[in-house]
Amino acid sequence: MSAPFISKWPAPACVAPEKLAAIQAEFSREWLQMTASAQQGKLAPLSDRRFNAPAWSGSPVSLLMAHAYLLSAKAMNQMVDAADIPEPVRNRLRFSVMQWTEALSPANFLATNPDVQQALIESHGQTLSQGMQNLLEDLQKGRISQTDESRFELGANVATSKGAVVFQNRLVQLIQYAPLTATVHKKPLLIVPPCINKYYILDLQPENSFVRYAVEQGFTVFMVSWRNPLPLEDDGIDALGWGDYLQEGVLASIDAVCDITRQKQINALGFCVGGTLLASALALAHAQGKRPVSGLTLLTTLLDFNDTGVLDVFVDELHASLRESQIGQGGLMTARELGTTFSFLRPGELVWNYVVGNYLKGKAPPAFDLLYWNADGTNLPGPFFTWYFRNTYLENNLKVPGRLHIGGHPIDLTTLDMPAYIYGSREDHIVPWRSAYASANILRGPARFVLGASGHIAGVINPPSKQRRSYWKIDAKSPPDGLPAEPDAWFGGASEHPGSWWPDWAAWQAAHAGPKVRAGKSLGNARHVPLEEAPGSYVKARAV
């Protein structure tokens, strides 16, 4: 993926004359009202964060320009909505219009932003000087700074949960975390994070660490830390594919956890792409005659890629074929390109907001652990990426039993009949919650679905101590007839609860984690001796 790249531009849109006339009439009416209010000095201040500084309302010309910009953007979006075109084409057109309207906001330019001009005058030019310095530093980085990265250090104030690397191969390091309770549940928990990001989104700082919370609940927690492939490494990692990630990444880690804890079956949790990898690996294990996991948690995970939300604008045969010709046999999909893609899904928040703050106002972005993690991306092997892109986003093959084979074994997700806890975030723009819910129609075991407020990351990282947001669930532990087939039917029977969904998950997990036993005094075992302290070395490799 690359952004704001769209590999197939839509055909010219056709808007019915009566719809176009209605849009034009509404625009003209609101334009006349706006200009009349401006002439009378009664133009209302704007609540839009880009234009709500006092300098905007204190400058009649600038305020009128901001109103005109918003009115024009509204009309353009109305024309997109009214166009007589297929929905996939409309989504591409809507995405294109969003990119242009966000980029052309008068807040983004020194000549048209009175707040920036006022700061420039009051600082005697220092804001512009510092902004140019910030720009030069970011040009050297190759990306926009979203936080003060100098304030964070892995193992010191992020990724601080105590533990050790107890297994390592060319693709993963496996971290075992030290217990924080005298007794622990007998069955351990293995967490498989996404390989397109670093694992420590689940272990930021003690107060918002999912890892620490799980350990505090009496679970023995293991974490997969994916290696970050770097250019010029000569061990063939840039040629690894989806099957390698399943076998050498997920299943090798499961085997190590089973060996260390002396358990034939464990529980496993997958987050985002990590959940897709985990489910695929378990289907592969079942095809090999193994059943190593007895309880499955999927957080914001896609198994059915029928509706991929805004990411669909990047998906077509031309894009897939281009990537396959470039990196399908080897090479890297870079973290920089992946990061740019995801930033331009929300350009107002993740691009232009920082252009104005960093470069026009000369401010340093504040220290924020989540944004530090967001900037610490990973590269992906080209064969892995191209397989994933074609067989999930483009062709949705993964959900079809037996259509895909790994190492000669058919992949059938419907063989996953263990109890499952499925979580979606209501405002998730990367994994729409209804698509996360669709996993319940693929898995065959008893499933529990919980819907959290907020988005892809903020919905997941919502510790109970913060008492923030809310979540929806069906109050019965397990509906007698299973989950409804349709997500909206489920939502109609669910009730909203304040705070974090973590305690609900912990209670479900405890019910599937076996009895309590005395916590071990050491990490690893004779075959898997601790190699280094957490967070390990793989996570510290920075993409360039």
Secondary structure as a PSIPRED ss2 file (coil, helix, strand):
# PSIPRED VFORMAT (PSIPRED V4.0)

   1 M C   1.000  0.000  0.000
   2 S C   1.000  0.000  0.000
   3 A C   1.000  0.000  0.000
   4 P C   1.000  0.000  0.000
   5 F C   1.000  0.000  0.000
   6 I C   1.000  0.000  0.000
   7 S C   1.000  0.000  0.000
   8 K C   1.000  0.000  0.000
   9 W C   1.000  0.000  0.000
  10 P C   1.000  0.000  0.000
  11 A C   1.000  0.000  0.000
  12 P C   1.000  0.000  0.000
  13 A C   1.000  0.000  0.000
  14 C C   1.000  0.000  0.000
  15 V E   0.000  0.000  1.000
  16 A C   1.000  0.000  0.000
  17 P H   0.000  1.000  0.000
  18 E H   0.000  1.000  0.000
  19 K H   0.000  1.000  0.000
  20 L H   0.000  1.000  0.000
  21 A H   0.000  1.000  0.000
  22 A H   0.000  1.000  0.000
  23 I H   0.000  1.000  0.000
  24 Q H   0.000  1.000  0.000
  25 A H   0.000  1.000  0.000
  26 E H   0.000  1.000  0.000
  27 F H   0.000  1.000  0.000
  28 S H   0.000  1.000  0.000
  29 R H   0.000  1.000  0.000
  30 E H   0.000  1.000  0.000
  31 W H   0.000  1.000  0.000
  32 L H   0.000  1.000  0.000
  33 Q H   0.000  1.000  0.000
  34 M H   0.000  1.000  0.000
  35 T H   0.000  1.000  0.000
  36 A H   0.000  1.000  0.000
  37 S H   0.000  1.000  0.000
  38 A H   0.000  1.000  0.000
  39 Q H   0.000  1.000  0.000
  40 Q C   1.000  0.000  0.000
  41 G C   1.000  0.000  0.000
  42 K C   1.000  0.000  0.000
  43 L C   1.000  0.000  0.000
  44 A C   1.000  0.000  0.000
  45 P C   1.000  0.000  0.000
  46 L C   1.000  0.000  0.000
  47 S C   1.000  0.000  0.000
  48 D C   1.000  0.000  0.000
  49 R C   1.000  0.000  0.000
  50 R C   1.000  0.000  0.000
  51 F C   1.000  0.000  0.000
  52 N C   1.000  0.000  0.000
  53 A C   1.000  0.000  0.000
  54 P H   0.000  1.000  0.000
  55 A H   0.000  1.000  0.000
  56 W H   0.000  1.000  0.000
  57 S H   0.000  1.000  0.000
  58 G C   1.000  0.000  0.000
  59 S C   1.000  0.000  0.000
  60 P H   0.000  1.000  0.000
  61 V H   0.000  1.000  0.000
  62 S H   0.000  1.000  0.000
  63 L H   0.000  1.000  0.000
  64 L H   0.000  1.000  0.000
  65 M H   0.000  1.000  0.000
  66 A H   0.000  1.000  0.000
  67 H H   0.000  1.000  0.000
  68 A H   0.000  1.000  0.000
  69 Y H   0.000  1.000  0.000
  70 L H   0.000  1.000  0.000
  71 L H   0.000  1.000  0.000
  72 S H   0.000  1.000  0.000
  73 A H   0.000  1.000  0.000
  74 K H   0.000  1.000  0.000
  75 A H   0.000  1.000  0.000
  76 M H   0.000  1.000  0.000
  77 N H   0.000  1.000  0.000
  78 Q H   0.000  1.000  0.000
  79 M H   0.000  1.000  0.000
  80 V H   0.000  1.000  0.000
  81 D H   0.000  1.000  0.000
  82 A H   0.000  1.000  0.000
  83 A E   0.000  0.000  1.000
  84 D C   1.000  0.000  0.000
  85 I C   1.000  0.000  0.000
  86 P C   1.000  0.000  0.000
  87 E H   0.000  1.000  0.000
  88 P H   0.000  1.000  0.000
  89 V H   0.000  1.000  0.000
  90 R H   0.000  1.000  0.000
  91 N H   0.000  1.000  0.000
  92 R H   0.000  1.000  0.000
  93 L H   0.000  1.000  0.000
  94 R H   0.000  1.000  0.000
  95 F H   0.000  1.000  0.000
  96 S H   0.000  1.000  0.000
  97 V H   0.000  1.000  0.000
  98 M H   0.000  1.000  0.000
  99 Q H   0.000  1.000  0.000
 100 W H   0.000  1.000  0.000
 101 T H   0.000  1.000  0.000
 102 E H   0.000  1.000  0.000
 103 A H   0.000  1.000  0.000
 104 L C   1.000  0.000  0.000
 105 S C   1.000  0.000  0.000
 106 P H   0.000  1.000  0.000
 107 A H   0.000  1.000  0.000
 108 N H   0.000  1.000  0.000
 109 F C   1.000  0.000  0.000
 110 L H   0.000  1.000  0.000
 111 A H   0.000  1.000  0.000
 112 T H   0.000  1.000  0.000
 113 N C   1.000  0.000  0.000
 114 P H   0.000  1.000  0.000
 115 D H   0.000  1.000  0.000
 116 V H   0.000  1.000  0.000
 117 Q H   0.000  1.000  0.000
 118 Q H   0.000  1.000  0.000
 119 A H   0.000  1.000  0.000
 120 L H   0.000  1.000  0.000
 121 I H   0.000  1.000  0.000
 122 E H   0.000  1.000  0.000
 123 S C   1.000  0.000  0.000
 124 H C   1.000  0.000  0.000
 125 G C   1.000  0.000  0.000
 126 Q H   0.000  1.000  0.000
 127 T H   0.000  1.000  0.000
 128 L H   0.000  1.000  0.000
 129 S H   0.000  1.000  0.000
 130 Q H   0.000  1.000  0.000
 131 G H   0.000  1.000  0.000
 132 M H   0.000  1.000  0.000
 133 Q H   0.000  1.000  0.000
 134 N H   0.000  1.000  0.000
 135 L H   0.000  1.000  0.000
 136 L H   0.000  1.000  0.000
 137 E H   0.000  1.000  0.000
 138 D H   0.000  1.000  0.000
 139 L H   0.000  1.000  0.000
 140 Q H   0.000  1.000  0.000
 141 K H   0.000  1.000  0.000
 142 G C   1.000  0.000  0.000
 143 R C   1.000  0.000  0.000
 144 I C   1.000  0.000  0.000
 145 S C   1.000  0.000  0.000
 146 Q C   1.000  0.000  0.000
 147 T C   1.000  0.000  0.000
 148 D C   1.000  0.000  0.000
 149 E H   0.000  1.000  0.000
 150 S H   0.000  1.000  0.000
 151 R H   0.000  1.000  0.000
 152 F C   1.000  0.000  0.000
 153 E C   1.000  0.000  0.000
 154 L E   0.000  0.000  1.000
 155 G C   1.000  0.000  0.000
 156 A C   1.000  0.000  0.000
 157 N C   1.000  0.000  0.000
 158 V E   0.000  0.000  1.000
 159 A C   1.000  0.000  0.000
 160 T C   1.000  0.000  0.000
 161 S C   1.000  0.000  0.000
 162 K C   1.000  0.000  0.000
 163 G E   0.000  0.000  1.000
 164 A E   0.000  0.000  1.000
 165 V E   0.000  0.000  1.000
 166 V E   0.000  0.000  1.000
 167 F E   0.000  0.000  1.000
 168 Q E   0.000  0.000  1.000
 169 N C   1.000  0.000  0.000
 170 R C   1.000  0.000  0.000
 171 L C   1.000  0.000  0.000
 172 V E   0.000  0.000  1.000
 173 Q E   0.000  0.000  1.000
 174 L E   0.000  0.000  1.000
 175 I E   0.000  0.000  1.000
 176 Q E   0.000  0.000  1.000
 177 Y E   0.000  0.000  1.000
 178 A C   1.000  0.000  0.000
 179 P C   1.000  0.000  0.000
 180 L C   1.000  0.000  0.000
 181 T C   1.000  0.000  0.000
 182 A C   1.000  0.000  0.000
 183 T E   0.000  0.000  1.000
 184 V E   0.000  0.000  1.000
 185 H E   0.000  0.000  1.000
 186 K C   1.000  0.000  0.000
 187 K C   1.000  0.000  0.000
 188 P C   1.000  0.000  0.000
 189 L E   0.000  0.000  1.000
 190 L E   0.000  0.000  1.000
 191 I E   0.000  0.000  1.000
 192 V E   0.000  0.000  1.000
 193 P C   1.000  0.000  0.000
 194 P C   1.000  0.000  0.000
 195 C C   1.000  0.000  0.000
 196 I C   1.000  0.000  0.000
 197 N E   0.000  0.000  1.000
 198 K C   1.000  0.000  0.000
 199 Y H   0.000  1.000  0.000
 200 Y H   0.000  1.000  0.000
 201 I H   0.000  1.000  0.000
 202 L H   0.000  1.000  0.000
 203 D C   1.000  0.000  0.000
 204 L C   1.000  0.000  0.000
 205 Q C   1.000  0.000  0.000
 206 P H   0.000  1.000  0.000
 207 E H   0.000  1.000  0.000
 208 N H   0.000  1.000  0.000
 209 S C   1.000  0.000  0.000
 210 F H   0.000  1.000  0.000
 211 V H   0.000  1.000  0.000
 212 R H   0.000  1.000  0.000
 213 Y H   0.000  1.000  0.000
 214 A H   0.000  1.000  0.000
 215 V H   0.000  1.000  0.000
 216 E H   0.000  1.000  0.000
 217 Q C   1.000  0.000  0.000
 218 G C   1.000  0.000  0.000
 219 F C   1.000  0.000  0.000
 220 T C   1.000  0.000  0.000
 221 V E   0.000  0.000  1.000
 222 F E   0.000  0.000  1.000
 223 M E   0.000  0.000  1.000
 224 V E   0.000  0.000  1.000
 225 S E   0.000  0.000  1.000
 226 W E   0.000  0.000  1.000
 227 R C   1.000  0.000  0.000
 228 N C   1.000  0.000  0.000
 229 P C   1.000  0.000  0.000
 230 L C   1.000  0.000  0.000
 231 P C   1.000  0.000  0.000
 232 L C   1.000  0.000  0.000
 233 E C   1.000  0.000  0.000
 234 D C   1.000  0.000  0.000
 235 D C   1.000  0.000  0.000
 236 G C   1.000  0.000  0.000
 237 I H   0.000  1.000  0.000
 238 D H   0.000  1.000  0.000
 239 A H   0.000  1.000  0.000
 240 L C   1.000  0.000  0.000
 241 G C   1.000  0.000  0.000
 242 W H   0.000  1.000  0.000
 243 G H   0.000  1.000  0.000
 244 D H   0.000  1.000  0.000
 245 Y H   0.000  1.000  0.000
 246 L H   0.000  1.000  0.000
 247 Q H   0.000  1.000  0.000
 248 E H   0.000  1.000  0.000
 249 G H   0.000  1.000  0.000
 250 V H   0.000  1.000  0.000
 251 L H   0.000  1.000  0.000
 252 A H   0.000  1.000  0.000
 253 S H   0.000  1.000  0.000
 254 I H   0.000  1.000  0.000
 255 D H   0.000  1.000  0.000
 256 A H   0.000  1.000  0.000
 257 V H   0.000  1.000  0.000
 258 C H   0.000  1.000  0.000
 259 D H   0.000  1.000  0.000
 260 I H   0.000  1.000  0.000
 261 T H   0.000  1.000  0.000
 262 R C   1.000  0.000  0.000
 263 Q C   1.000  0.000  0.000
 264 K C   1.000  0.000  0.000
 265 Q C   1.000  0.000  0.000
 266 I E   0.000  0.000  1.000
 267 N E   0.000  0.000  1.000
 268 A E   0.000  0.000  1.000
 269 L E   0.000  0.000  1.000
 270 G E   0.000  0.000  1.000
 271 F E   0.000  0.000  1.000
 272 C C   1.000  0.000  0.000
 273 V H   0.000  1.000  0.000
 274 G H   0.000  1.000  0.000
 275 G H   0.000  1.000  0.000
 276 T H   0.000  1.000  0.000
 277 L H   0.000  1.000  0.000
 278 L H   0.000  1.000  0.000
 279 A H   0.000  1.000  0.000
 280 S H   0.000  1.000  0.000
 281 A H   0.000  1.000  0.000
 282 L H   0.000  1.000  0.000
 283 A H   0.000  1.000  0.000
 284 L H   0.000  1.000  0.000
 285 A H   0.000  1.000  0.000
 286 H H   0.000  1.000  0.000
 287 A H   0.000  1.000  0.000
 288 Q C   1.000  0.000  0.000
 289 G C   1.000  0.000  0.000
 290 K C   1.000  0.000  0.000
 291 R C   1.000  0.000  0.000
 292 P C   1.000  0.000  0.000
 293 V E   0.000  0.000  1.000
 294 S E   0.000  0.000  1.000
 295 G E   0.000  0.000  1.000
 296 L E   0.000  0.000  1.000
 297 T E   0.000  0.000  1.000
 298 L E   0.000  0.000  1.000
 299 L E   0.000  0.000  1.000
 300 T C   1.000  0.000  0.000
 301 T C   1.000  0.000  0.000
 302 L C   1.000  0.000  0.000
 303 L C   1.000  0.000  0.000
 304 D C   1.000  0.000  0.000
 305 F C   1.000  0.000  0.000
 306 N C   1.000  0.000  0.000
 307 D C   1.000  0.000  0.000
 308 T C   1.000  0.000  0.000
 309 G H   0.000  1.000  0.000
 310 V H   0.000  1.000  0.000
 311 L H   0.000  1.000  0.000
 312 D H   0.000  1.000  0.000
 313 V H   0.000  1.000  0.000
 314 F H   0.000  1.000  0.000
 315 V C   1.000  0.000  0.000
 316 D C   1.000  0.000  0.000
 317 E H   0.000  1.000  0.000
 318 L H   0.000  1.000  0.000
 319 H H   0.000  1.000  0.000
 320 A H   0.000  1.000  0.000
 321 S H   0.000  1.000  0.000
 322 L H   0.000  1.000  0.000
 323 R H   0.000  1.000  0.000
 324 E H   0.000  1.000  0.000
 325 S H   0.000  1.000  0.000
 326 Q H   0.000  1.000  0.000
 327 I H   0.000  1.000  0.000
 328 G C   1.000  0.000  0.000
 329 Q C   1.000  0.000  0.000
 330 G C   1.000  0.000  0.000
 331 G C   1.000  0.000  0.000
 332 L E   0.000  0.000  1.000
 333 M E   0.000  0.000  1.000
 334 T C   1.000  0.000  0.000
 335 A H   0.000  1.000  0.000
 336 R H   0.000  1.000  0.000
 337 E H   0.000  1.000  0.000
 338 L H   0.000  1.000  0.000
 339 G H   0.000  1.000  0.000
 340 T H   0.000  1.000  0.000
 341 T H   0.000  1.000  0.000
 342 F H   0.000  1.000  0.000
 343 S H   0.000  1.000  0.000
 344 F C   1.000  0.000  0.000
 345 L C   1.000  0.000  0.000
 346 R C   1.000  0.000  0.000
 347 P H   0.000  1.000  0.000
 348 G H   0.000  1.000  0.000
 349 E H   0.000  1.000  0.000
 350 L H   0.000  1.000  0.000
 351 V H   0.000  1.000  0.000
 352 W H   0.000  1.000  0.000
 353 N H   0.000  1.000  0.000
 354 Y H   0.000  1.000  0.000
 355 V H   0.000  1.000  0.000
 356 V H   0.000  1.000  0.000
 357 G H   0.000  1.000  0.000
 358 N H   0.000  1.000  0.000
 359 Y H   0.000  1.000  0.000
 360 L H   0.000  1.000  0.000
 361 K C   1.000  0.000  0.000
 362 G C   1.000  0.000  0.000
 363 K C   1.000  0.000  0.000
 364 A C   1.000  0.000  0.000
 365 P C   1.000  0.000  0.000
 366 P C   1.000  0.000  0.000
 367 A C   1.000  0.000  0.000
 368 F C   1.000  0.000  0.000
 369 D H   0.000  1.000  0.000
 370 L H   0.000  1.000  0.000
 371 L H   0.000  1.000  0.000
 372 Y H   0.000  1.000  0.000
 373 W H   0.000  1.000  0.000
 374 N H   0.000  1.000  0.000
 375 A H   0.000  1.000  0.000
 376 D C   1.000  0.000  0.000
 377 G E   0.000  0.000  1.000
 378 T C   1.000  0.000  0.000
 379 N C   1.000  0.000  0.000
 380 L E   0.000  0.000  1.000
 381 P E   0.000  0.000  1.000
 382 G H   0.000  1.000  0.000
 383 P H   0.000  1.000  0.000
 384 F H   0.000  1.000  0.000
 385 F H   0.000  1.000  0.000
 386 T H   0.000  1.000  0.000
 387 W H   0.000  1.000  0.000
 388 Y H   0.000  1.000  0.000
 389 F H   0.000  1.000  0.000
 390 R H   0.000  1.000  0.000
 391 N H   0.000  1.000  0.000
 392 T H   0.000  1.000  0.000
 393 Y H   0.000  1.000  0.000
 394 L H   0.000  1.000  0.000
 395 E C   1.000  0.000  0.000
 396 N C   1.000  0.000  0.000
 397 N C   1.000  0.000  0.000
 398 L C   1.000  0.000  0.000
 399 K C   1.000  0.000  0.000
 400 V C   1.000  0.000  0.000
 401 P C   1.000  0.000  0.000
 402 G C   1.000  0.000  0.000
 403 R C   1.000  0.000  0.000
 404 L C   1.000  0.000  0.000
 405 H E   0.000  0.000  1.000
 406 I E   0.000  0.000  1.000
 407 G C   1.000  0.000  0.000
 408 G C   1.000  0.000  0.000
 409 H E   0.000  0.000  1.000
 410 P E   0.000  0.000  1.000
 411 I C   1.000  0.000  0.000
 412 D C   1.000  0.000  0.000
 413 L H   0.000  1.000  0.000
 414 T H   0.000  1.000  0.000
 415 T H   0.000  1.000  0.000
 416 L C   1.000  0.000  0.000
 417 D C   1.000  0.000  0.000
 418 M C   1.000  0.000  0.000
 419 P C   1.000  0.000  0.000
 420 A E   0.000  0.000  1.000
 421 Y E   0.000  0.000  1.000
 422 I E   0.000  0.000  1.000
 423 Y E   0.000  0.000  1.000
 424 G E   0.000  0.000  1.000
 425 S E   0.000  0.000  1.000
 426 R C   1.000  0.000  0.000
 427 E C   1.000  0.000  0.000
 428 D C   1.000  0.000  0.000
 429 H C   1.000  0.000  0.000
 430 I C   1.000  0.000  0.000
 431 V C   1.000  0.000  0.000
 432 P C   1.000  0.000  0.000
 433 W H   0.000  1.000  0.000
 434 R H   0.000  1.000  0.000
 435 S H   0.000  1.000  0.000
 436 A H   0.000  1.000  0.000
 437 Y H   0.000  1.000  0.000
 438 A H   0.000  1.000  0.000
 439 S H   0.000  1.000  0.000
 440 A H   0.000  1.000  0.000
 441 N H   0.000  1.000  0.000
 442 I C   1.000  0.000  0.000
 443 L C   1.000  0.000  0.000
 444 R C   1.000  0.000  0.000
 445 G C   1.000  0.000  0.000
 446 P C   1.000  0.000  0.000
 447 A E   0.000  0.000  1.000
 448 R E   0.000  0.000  1.000
 449 F E   0.000  0.000  1.000
 450 V E   0.000  0.000  1.000
 451 L E   0.000  0.000  1.000
 452 G E   0.000  0.000  1.000
 453 A C   1.000  0.000  0.000
 454 S C   1.000  0.000  0.000
 455 G C   1.000  0.000  0.000
 456 H C   1.000  0.000  0.000
 457 I C   1.000  0.000  0.000
 458 A C   1.000  0.000  0.000
 459 G C   1.000  0.000  0.000
 460 V C   1.000  0.000  0.000
 461 I C   1.000  0.000  0.000
 462 N C   1.000  0.000  0.000
 463 P C   1.000  0.000  0.000
 464 P H   0.000  1.000  0.000
 465 S H   0.000  1.000  0.000
 466 K H   0.000  1.000  0.000
 467 Q C   1.000  0.000  0.000
 468 R C   1.000  0.000  0.000
 469 R C   1.000  0.000  0.000
 470 S E   0.000  0.000  1.000
 471 Y E   0.000  0.000  1.000
 472 W E   0.000  0.000  1.000
 473 K E   0.000  0.000  1.000
 474 I C   1.000  0.000  0.000
 475 D C   1.000  0.000  0.000
 476 A C   1.000  0.000  0.000
 477 K C   1.000  0.000  0.000
 478 S C   1.000  0.000  0.000
 479 P C   1.000  0.000  0.000
 480 P C   1.000  0.000  0.000
 481 D C   1.000  0.000  0.000
 482 G C   1.000  0.000  0.000
 483 L C   1.000  0.000  0.000
 484 P C   1.000  0.000  0.000
 485 A C   1.000  0.000  0.000
 486 E C   1.000  0.000  0.000
 487 P H   0.000  1.000  0.000
 488 D H   0.000  1.000  0.000
 489 A H   0.000  1.000  0.000
 490 W H   0.000  1.000  0.000
 491 F H   0.000  1.000  0.000
 492 G H   0.000  1.000  0.000
 493 G H   0.000  1.000  0.000
 494 A C   1.000  0.000  0.000
 495 S E   0.000  0.000  1.000
 496 E E   0.000  0.000  1.000
 497 H E   0.000  0.000  1.000
 498 P E   0.000  0.000  1.000
 499 G C   1.000  0.000  0.000
 500 S C   1.000  0.000  0.000
 501 W C   1.000  0.000  0.000
 502 W H   0.000  1.000  0.000
 503 P H   0.000  1.000  0.000
 504 D H   0.000  1.000  0.000
 505 W H   0.000  1.000  0.000
 506 A H   0.000  1.000  0.000
 507 A H   0.000  1.000  0.000
 508 W H   0.000  1.000  0.000
 509 Q H   0.000  1.000  0.000
 510 A H   0.000  1.000  0.000
 511 A H   0.000  1.000  0.000
 512 H C   1.000  0.000  0.000
 513 A C   1.000  0.000  0.000
 514 G C   1.000  0.000  0.000
 515 P C   1.000  0.000  0.000
 516 K E   0.000  0.000  1.000
 517 V E   0.000  0.000  1.000
 518 R E   0.000  0.000  1.000
 519 A C   1.000  0.000  0.000
 520 G C   1.000  0.000  0.000
 521 K C   1.000  0.000  0.000
 522 S C   1.000  0.000  0.000
 523 L C   1.000  0.000  0.000
 524 G C   1.000  0.000  0.000
 525 N C   1.000  0.000  0.000
 526 A C   1.000  0.000  0.000
 527 R C   1.000  0.000  0.000
 528 H C   1.000  0.000  0.000
 529 V C   1.000  0.000  0.000
 530 P C   1.000  0.000  0.000
 531 L C   1.000  0.000  0.000
 532 E E   0.000  0.000  1.000
 533 E E   0.000  0.000  1.000
 534 A C   1.000  0.000  0.000
 535 P C   1.000  0.000  0.000
 536 G C   1.000  0.000  0.000
 537 S C   1.000  0.000  0.000
 538 Y H   0.000  1.000  0.000
 539 V H   0.000  1.000  0.000
 540 K H   0.000  1.000  0.000
 541 A C   1.000  0.000  0.000
 542 R C   1.000  0.000  0.000
 543 A C   1.000  0.000  0.000
 544 V C   1.000  0.000  0.000
